């Protein structure tokens, strides 16, 4: 589940929205329930780079546990004060931890690396090793953006399932955190969420954003030069990076506009999103002694932008997949699409492209062909 840009943009975090009494939203263990341990990969913090059982390092300490289902700008605006207050309470033995949920572990690591400089959270970040659903026994709801648990002695004290998060949801969570250590909750202003800090936080992502974009554009160009007829992973990676470059551009434009507003200067013209090179420029760049290869843009079907679908298809095309494994992944793909017309079309068009490229075991090829024709 951000960076100068990514932080603002890639961070499609999730938020808490008021829950109507007649339409409650539930996600994760409820107050009074004990937590079961689960495995994560440490991304930042003392356990960075290690796989570990999540509850063990906490030793029953009062804890704020945030499951990030989706990272958005409003979600990041909620997460920032929680992270800041959690770090302030560390001297009281309080622990704060963000756990990313993603269908594909490597894609989650890439995404977090891209936005790490923008978010700059003080609290540790880990990636759940249980996939997009998270720990099976937790009953997390994929329809919410953030599932926030306030925990003491491995027992849930407060639960916040937030579908449309924003900064205004922070006070109720801060209050629950403060209560665990016998303190009064601070206001957002007391945490430094004022104009001065807003300028600092928006300026920080802007610095170095151009370098991040340049590196991503270079990577996109490099991957596009590969013979996509033989590199299925390159196709998926290109789609992810193109989306990230677009998100970074949006985030940078947003940060520049906020800085201009704070400084009382005119808003600079927005940066344009990079466009794919034309067929003529690709042909001109190809060595003259190279036989022209099939242009990936002329392949049938299309590569989607949804990282979950890309991750599921990556699993599908593994050459070692047998019939049971293929059926399991096919069911997950169909569940992902559901009755959503756009998702069903995205799945079909992606299957058409992968079927044309001929990736996967015989069982996978047959299943992908069926997905492409249904």
C-alpha positions as CSV (number, residue, x, y, z in Angstrom):
1,X,0.0,0.0,0.0
2,X,3.9,9.5,0.0
3,X,7.1,11.0,-1.2
4,X,7.3,14.5,-2.4
5,X,4.9,13.4,-4.9
6,X,4.2,9.9,-4.1
7,X,3.5,10.8,-0.6
8,X,0.9,13.2,-1.7
9,X,-0.1,11.1,-4.6
10,X,1.1,7.6,-4.4
11,X,-0.2,7.6,-0.9
12,X,-3.6,6.4,-1.5
13,X,-4.0,5.7,2.1
14,X,-7.3,5.2,3.6
15,X,-9.2,7.2,6.1
16,X,-11.8,7.1,8.7
17,X,-15.3,8.3,7.9
18,X,-18.1,8.7,10.3
19,X,-20.1,5.5,10.5
20,X,-23.8,5.8,10.5
21,X,-25.5,3.8,13.3
22,X,-27.8,2.1,10.7
23,X,-25.0,1.1,8.4
24,X,-21.9,0.1,10.5
25,X,-18.6,-0.7,8.8
26,X,-16.5,-3.4,10.5
27,X,-12.9,-4.3,9.8
28,X,-10.5,-6.3,11.9
29,X,-10.7,-7.5,15.6
30,X,-13.2,-5.6,17.7
31,X,-12.6,-4.1,21.2
32,X,-12.0,-6.8,23.8
33,X,-10.7,-9.3,21.3
34,X,-7.2,-10.7,21.5
35,X,-4.8,-10.3,18.6
36,X,-3.2,-13.3,16.9
37,X,0.4,-13.0,15.7
38,X,1.1,-12.8,12.0
39,X,4.2,-12.6,9.8
40,X,5.5,-9.4,8.2
41,X,8.5,-8.2,6.3
42,X,10.1,-5.2,8.0
43,X,10.6,-2.3,5.6
44,X,11.7,0.5,8.0
45,X,12.6,0.4,11.6
46,X,14.6,-2.0,13.8
47,X,13.4,-5.1,11.8
48,X,14.0,-3.6,8.3
49,X,14.7,-6.4,5.8
50,X,13.7,-9.2,8.2
51,X,10.6,-11.4,8.3
52,X,9.3,-11.6,11.8
53,X,6.2,-12.4,13.9
54,X,4.6,-9.0,14.4
55,X,3.5,-9.2,18.0
56,X,6.8,-10.6,19.4
57,X,8.8,-7.3,19.5
58,X,5.9,-5.4,21.1
59,X,5.8,-7.6,24.2
60,X,2.3,-6.4,25.1
61,X,3.1,-2.7,24.9
62,X,0.4,-0.1,24.2
63,X,0.3,0.0,20.4
64,X,-1.3,1.8,17.5
65,X,-1.5,-0.6,14.6
66,X,-2.6,0.8,11.2
67,X,-3.4,-1.6,8.4
68,X,-3.0,0.4,5.1
69,X,-5.3,-1.1,2.5
70,X,-5.0,1.8,0.1
71,X,-2.6,4.8,0.2
72,X,-4.1,8.1,-0.9
73,X,-3.4,11.7,-0.2
74,X,-6.3,12.1,2.4
75,X,-5.1,8.9,4.0
76,X,-1.6,10.2,4.4
77,X,-3.0,13.4,5.9
78,X,-4.6,11.3,8.6
79,X,-1.6,9.1,9.1
80,X,0.9,12.0,9.6
81,X,-0.5,13.2,13.0
82,X,-0.9,9.6,14.2
83,X,2.7,8.9,13.3
84,X,3.9,12.1,14.9
85,X,2.0,11.6,18.2
86,X,2.9,8.0,18.3
87,X,6.6,8.9,18.1
88,X,6.1,11.5,20.9
89,X,4.6,8.7,23.1
90,X,7.5,6.3,22.4
91,X,9.2,7.5,25.7
92,X,6.1,6.2,27.5
93,X,6.6,2.8,26.0
94,X,4.0,3.3,23.3
95,X,4.6,1.6,19.9
96,X,3.2,2.7,16.5
97,X,3.4,0.5,13.4
98,X,2.1,0.7,9.9
99,X,1.4,-2.5,8.0
100,X,1.0,-2.4,4.2
101,X,-1.4,-4.9,2.6
102,X,-0.7,-5.8,-1.1
103,X,-1.3,-8.6,-3.5
104,X,2.4,-8.7,-4.6
105,X,5.2,-8.3,-2.1
106,X,7.8,-7.1,-4.5
107,X,5.4,-4.5,-6.0
108,X,4.7,-3.3,-2.4
109,X,8.5,-2.9,-1.7
110,X,9.0,-1.0,-5.0
111,X,6.1,1.3,-4.2
112,X,7.3,2.0,-0.7
113,X,10.8,2.7,-1.9
114,X,9.4,5.2,-4.4
115,X,7.4,7.1,-1.8
116,X,9.7,6.6,1.2
117,X,11.3,10.0,0.9
118,X,8.0,11.7,0.7
119,X,6.2,10.2,3.7
120,X,9.2,10.1,6.0
121,X,7.2,8.4,8.8
122,X,9.1,8.1,12.1
123,X,7.2,4.9,13.0
124,X,8.2,1.5,11.5
125,X,6.6,0.2,8.3
126,X,6.1,-3.4,7.5
127,X,4.5,-5.4,4.6
128,X,2.1,-8.2,5.5
129,X,3.1,-11.6,4.1
130,X,-0.5,-12.7,4.0
131,X,-1.3,-10.8,0.8
132,X,-4.0,-8.2,0.1
133,X,-6.4,-9.8,2.6
134,X,-4.0,-9.5,5.5
135,X,-3.9,-12.0,8.4
136,X,-6.7,-14.5,7.8
137,X,-7.9,-14.5,11.4
138,X,-8.2,-10.6,11.5
139,X,-11.2,-10.3,9.1
140,X,-10.0,-7.1,7.5
141,X,-12.4,-5.4,5.2
142,X,-11.0,-4.5,1.8
143,X,-13.6,-1.8,1.3
144,X,-12.0,0.4,3.9
145,X,-8.9,2.4,3.3
146,X,-7.4,2.1,6.8
147,X,-8.1,-0.2,9.7
148,X,-6.7,1.3,12.8
149,X,-6.4,-0.7,16.0
150,X,-5.4,0.7,19.4
151,X,-4.0,-2.2,21.4
152,X,-2.8,-2.9,24.9
153,X,-1.4,-6.3,26.1
154,X,-2.3,-7.7,22.7
155,X,-6.0,-6.9,23.2
156,X,-7.9,-4.4,21.1
157,X,-9.0,-1.4,23.0
158,X,-10.4,0.7,20.1
159,X,-11.1,0.0,16.4
160,X,-11.5,2.5,13.6
161,X,-12.5,1.3,10.2
162,X,-12.1,4.3,7.8
163,X,-13.4,4.3,4.3
164,X,-12.8,7.9,3.3
165,X,-10.0,9.1,5.6
166,X,-8.9,12.7,6.2
167,X,-7.2,14.8,8.9
168,X,-10.5,15.4,10.7
169,X,-10.6,11.8,11.7
170,X,-7.4,12.1,13.7
171,X,-8.8,13.6,17.0
172,X,-10.8,10.4,17.9
173,X,-7.8,8.2,17.3
174,X,-5.4,10.5,19.1
175,X,-7.8,10.5,22.1
176,X,-7.8,6.7,22.2
177,X,-4.0,6.6,22.0
178,X,-3.6,9.2,24.8
179,X,-6.0,7.3,27.0
180,X,-3.8,4.2,27.0
181,X,-1.0,6.1,28.6
182,X,-3.1,8.3,30.9
183,X,-2.7,11.6,29.0
184,X,-4.8,14.2,27.4
185,X,-4.9,14.1,23.6
186,X,-3.2,16.9,21.8
187,X,-4.9,19.0,19.2
188,X,-3.7,19.0,15.6
189,X,-2.3,22.5,16.1
190,X,-0.4,21.3,19.2
191,X,1.1,18.6,17.0
192,X,2.4,21.2,14.6
193,X,-0.3,20.8,12.0
194,X,-0.3,24.5,11.4
195,X,0.7,26.7,8.4
196,X,4.4,26.6,9.1
197,X,4.6,22.9,9.3
198,X,2.3,22.5,6.2
199,X,4.8,24.6,4.3
200,X,7.7,22.4,5.5
201,X,5.9,19.2,4.7
202,X,4.9,20.3,1.2
203,X,8.3,21.8,0.4
204,X,10.1,18.6,1.5
205,X,8.3,16.4,-1.1
206,X,9.0,19.0,-3.8
207,X,12.7,19.0,-3.2
208,X,14.2,16.0,-5.1
209,X,10.9,15.2,-6.9
210,X,12.3,16.0,-10.2
211,X,15.2,13.6,-9.6
212,X,12.7,10.9,-8.6
213,X,10.6,11.5,-11.8
214,X,13.8,11.4,-14.0
215,X,14.8,8.0,-12.5
216,X,11.4,6.6,-13.1
217,X,11.2,7.9,-16.6
218,X,14.6,6.4,-17.4
219,X,13.4,3.0,-15.9
220,X,10.2,3.1,-18.0
221,X,12.3,3.8,-21.2
222,X,14.7,1.0,-20.3
223,X,11.8,-1.5,-19.8
224,X,10.0,-0.4,-23.0
225,X,13.2,-1.2,-25.0
226,X,12.9,-4.9,-24.0
227,X,11.4,-7.4,-26.3
228,X,8.0,-7.6,-24.6
229,X,7.3,-10.7,-26.7
230,X,9.5,-12.6,-24.2
231,X,9.2,-10.4,-21.0
232,X,5.8,-10.6,-19.4
233,X,7.1,-9.1,-16.2
234,X,8.4,-6.1,-18.2
235,X,4.9,-5.4,-19.5
236,X,3.4,-5.3,-15.9
237,X,6.3,-3.3,-14.6
238,X,6.0,-0.7,-17.4
239,X,2.3,-0.2,-16.5
240,X,3.1,0.3,-12.8
241,X,5.9,2.8,-13.5
242,X,3.9,4.8,-16.0
243,X,1.2,5.2,-13.4
244,X,3.7,6.1,-10.7
245,X,5.3,8.8,-13.0
246,X,1.8,10.2,-13.6
247,X,1.1,10.2,-9.8
248,X,4.4,11.8,-9.1
249,X,3.7,14.6,-11.6
250,X,0.4,15.3,-10.0
251,X,1.9,15.3,-6.5
252,X,4.7,17.7,-7.6
253,X,2.2,20.1,-9.2
254,X,0.1,20.0,-6.0
255,X,3.2,20.7,-3.8
256,X,4.3,23.6,-6.0
257,X,0.9,25.1,-5.9
258,X,0.7,24.9,-2.1
259,X,4.1,26.4,-1.7
260,X,3.2,29.3,-4.0
261,X,0.0,29.9,-2.0
262,X,1.9,29.9,1.3
263,X,4.5,32.3,-0.1
264,X,1.9,34.6,-1.8
265,X,3.4,34.1,-5.2
266,X,1.7,33.1,-8.5
267,X,1.0,29.4,-9.0
268,X,3.5,28.1,-11.6
269,X,2.2,26.4,-14.7
270,X,1.7,22.7,-14.1
271,X,4.3,20.2,-15.3
272,X,3.0,18.0,-18.1
273,X,2.9,14.3,-17.6
274,X,5.5,12.4,-19.8
275,X,4.0,10.9,-22.9
276,X,5.0,7.7,-24.5
277,X,7.5,8.0,-27.4
278,X,6.0,8.0,-30.9
279,X,6.4,5.1,-33.3
280,X,8.7,7.3,-35.4
281,X,11.0,8.0,-32.5
282,X,11.1,4.4,-31.5
283,X,12.0,3.4,-35.0
284,X,14.7,6.0,-35.2
285,X,16.2,4.8,-32.0
286,X,16.4,1.2,-33.2
287,X,19.9,0.1,-34.4
288,X,19.9,-0.1,-38.2
289,X,21.3,-3.6,-38.2
290,X,18.5,-4.7,-35.9
291,X,15.5,-6.5,-37.5
292,X,12.3,-4.6,-36.5
293,X,10.5,-6.3,-33.7
294,X,6.8,-6.4,-33.0
295,X,5.8,-3.1,-31.4
296,X,4.4,-3.8,-28.0
297,X,1.8,-1.1,-28.6
298,X,0.3,-3.3,-31.4
299,X,-0.2,-6.4,-29.2
300,X,-3.8,-7.4,-28.8
301,X,-5.6,-6.6,-25.6
302,X,-4.1,-4.1,-23.1
303,X,-2.1,-4.0,-19.9
304,X,-4.2,-2.7,-17.0
305,X,-3.2,-0.1,-14.4
306,X,-4.6,-1.9,-11.4
307,X,-1.6,-3.3,-9.3
308,X,-3.7,-6.0,-7.8
309,X,-4.7,-7.4,-11.2
310,X,-1.1,-7.2,-12.3
311,X,0.0,-9.1,-9.3
312,X,-2.6,-11.8,-9.7
313,X,-1.6,-12.3,-13.3
314,X,2.1,-12.5,-12.4
315,X,1.2,-15.4,-10.1
316,X,-0.8,-17.0,-12.8
317,X,2.0,-17.1,-15.4
318,X,4.6,-18.8,-13.1
319,X,5.8,-21.8,-15.1
320,X,5.5,-24.2,-12.2
321,X,1.7,-23.7,-11.7
322,X,-0.3,-26.9,-11.8
323,X,-4.1,-27.4,-12.2
324,X,-5.0,-26.8,-8.5
325,X,-2.9,-23.7,-8.3
326,X,-4.2,-22.3,-11.6
327,X,-7.8,-22.9,-10.4
328,X,-7.1,-21.1,-7.1
329,X,-5.6,-18.0,-8.9
330,X,-8.4,-18.1,-11.5
331,X,-11.0,-17.9,-8.7
332,X,-9.1,-14.9,-7.2
333,X,-9.1,-13.2,-10.6
334,X,-12.9,-13.7,-11.0
335,X,-13.5,-12.5,-7.4
336,X,-11.4,-9.4,-8.1
337,X,-13.5,-8.6,-11.2
338,X,-16.9,-9.5,-9.5
339,X,-19.8,-7.8,-11.3
340,X,-17.9,-4.6,-12.1
341,X,-18.1,-4.0,-15.8
342,X,-14.9,-2.1,-16.0
343,X,-12.9,-4.7,-14.0
344,X,-14.3,-7.5,-16.1
345,X,-13.2,-5.8,-19.2
346,X,-9.8,-5.1,-17.8
347,X,-9.4,-8.7,-16.9
348,X,-10.5,-9.9,-20.3
349,X,-8.2,-7.5,-22.2
350,X,-5.2,-8.4,-20.0
351,X,-5.9,-12.1,-20.6
352,X,-6.1,-11.5,-24.4
353,X,-2.6,-10.0,-24.3
354,X,-1.1,-12.6,-22.1
355,X,-2.7,-15.4,-24.1
356,X,-1.2,-13.9,-27.3
357,X,2.3,-13.9,-25.6
358,X,1.8,-17.5,-24.6
359,X,3.1,-17.3,-21.0
360,X,2.6,-19.8,-18.2
361,X,2.2,-23.5,-17.8
362,X,-0.1,-25.5,-20.0
363,X,-2.8,-25.3,-17.3
364,X,-2.3,-21.5,-17.0
365,X,-2.5,-21.0,-20.8
366,X,-5.8,-22.9,-21.0
367,X,-7.3,-20.8,-18.1
368,X,-6.0,-17.5,-19.5
369,X,-7.4,-18.4,-22.9
370,X,-10.8,-19.0,-21.3
371,X,-10.6,-15.7,-19.4
372,X,-9.9,-14.0,-22.7
373,X,-12.9,-15.4,-24.5
374,X,-15.5,-15.3,-21.7
